[in-house]
Amino acid sequence: MTDAAAVKVDANPLLFAKADLVAALKDWLSYLSRERRAAALTVEAYQRDVGDFLRFLSFYDGDAPDVGRLGALTRTDIRAWLAQRKDRGLIAASNARALSALKSLARRLTREGRIEMGVLAAQRGPRLPRSVPKPLNAAEADAIFYNVEYETTEPWLAARDLAALMLLYGCGLRISEALGLTRADAPKAGTSLRITGKGGKTRLVPVLPVVAEAVADYLAQCPWPLAANGPLFVGAKGGKLNPRLIQRSMQRMRLQLGLPETATPHALRHSFATHLLAGGGDLRAIQELLGHASLSTTQRYTEIDAAQLLSVYQAAHPRAKG
C-alpha cells in the first residue's frame, strides 16, 4: 500500500483514501441518498465530515487509510481528530455531526462484515447545549407581514414574499419545502398541502384561508407564465426563487423593526408551532404538522410555553414579588 494508491472521491480535495475505501465511500453515499433518502445537503455534509477525518488520518499516519484502518481505530485516534477540530474553532454541534457521519460509515461497513465497529460504537460526541426554538410573538409576526409590502418597489415581488412567508407561519413549512412547491401545488383554502419533508417523509398540512389568499394574490400579479410542473415561486427573471432572497428580505425587516437576529424565516415555523401549542393544540398533532420524526423534537416547544407562563406568573402573581 503506497501513497500512489491514494485517490480522491468525487474531486473532493479533502477526501483521501486507498482504492478499497474509495469504493466503500461511494457505496455508502449512494446508500444514504437512495435508500435512506437523505437530503442532498445532508449527504454533502457527511461526505465533507468523513473527508475531514480521512485527511486528518492521512497526516496522522503518514499514509492514506484503507477499509481495514477504520476497523482498527483507537480512542486516541478519534479524540485527537476531535481535539484538532475544536482547535480549528469548530463548534460542538459541528463536531458531533462529524462523528455521527463517521459512525454511519463504520456501521455500513460492519453490516457488510468488512470491519468491527470497535471503539467507535462507544465513542460519545461532544456535549451539546440544549437548544430551544426562538419564535416570534404574535405582534412581531404581524409586524413582519405588514412590512413585507414596503420591502420592494415591485408589488408582485412583495406579494410573492408575503405568500412564501405565510406558508412558513400559516402551515409550518420549512423554507425549502415552501420554495419546492410547484404551480400545481398552489394551495387553496379548505384543502391540504401534501409536503415531502426530511427523509422523504410525507405529511398533510391544512391550508388557512389567509394563506390561500396570499398565494392567489401573488399568482394574480406574477408577470411570468408558470408551468404546472414548474416552481410556484420565481425570481425577478422568472427562474426558481433562491431562498437567500427571502432570508435577505427578513433580515432587512428585522433591522427596520428592531427584532433580534433570531427573527429568521425559520423562526416563523417555530412561531407556528409555539402559537398552536399556546392555543391548546395537541402535541402529537403539532408533531404531525411539522413532520418531526420524534416527539421529543416537538416537545422543545413546551419549554418555550412553560417559560412564557412562568414570566406571566412572576409578573402578575402577588406572591411572586416577595
PEJOZI-V483099 format. One record per pair of residues at least 24 apart in sequence whose C-alpha atoms are under 6 Angstrom apart, sorted by the first residue. I is the first residue (numbers start at 1). GAP is how many residues later the second one is. D is the distance in Angstrom with one decimal. If there is no record, write none. Layout:
<<I | GAP | D> <I | GAP | D>>
//
This chain:
<<6 | 58 | 5.8> <14 | 37 | 5.4> <14 | 41 | 5.7> <15 | 36 | 4.0> <15 | 40 | 5.9> <16 | 39 | 5.9> <17 | 47 | 5.2> <17 | 48 | 5.3> <18 | 48 | 5.1> <21 | 45 | 5.2> <21 | 46 | 5.0> <37 | 162 | 5.3> <37 | 163 | 6.0> <38 | 161 | 5.2> <46 | 55 | 5.2> <49 | 49 | 4.9> <50 | 52 | 5.7> <71 | 44 | 4.9> <71 | 45 | 5.5> <92 | 34 | 5.7> <96 | 29 | 5.0> <96 | 30 | 5.8> <135 | 132 | 5.0> <135 | 135 | 5.0> <135 | 136 | 4.5> <136 | 135 | 5.6> <156 | 65 | 5.2> <156 | 66 | 5.7> <159 | 59 | 4.8> <160 | 58 | 5.1> <163 | 51 | 4.8> <163 | 52 | 4.9> <166 | 45 | 5.7> <168 | 100 | 5.7> <168 | 101 | 5.2> <169 | 99 | 4.8> <169 | 100 | 5.3> <169 | 103 | 5.1> <172 | 97 | 4.6> <172 | 100 | 5.5> <181 | 51 | 5.6> <182 | 47 | 5.6> <182 | 48 | 5.3> <182 | 49 | 4.3> <182 | 50 | 4.5> <183 | 45 | 4.9> <183 | 48 | 5.8> <183 | 49 | 4.2> <184 | 44 | 4.8> <187 | 25 | 5.7> <188 | 24 | 5.0> <205 | 84 | 5.8> <274 | 27 | 5.9>>
//
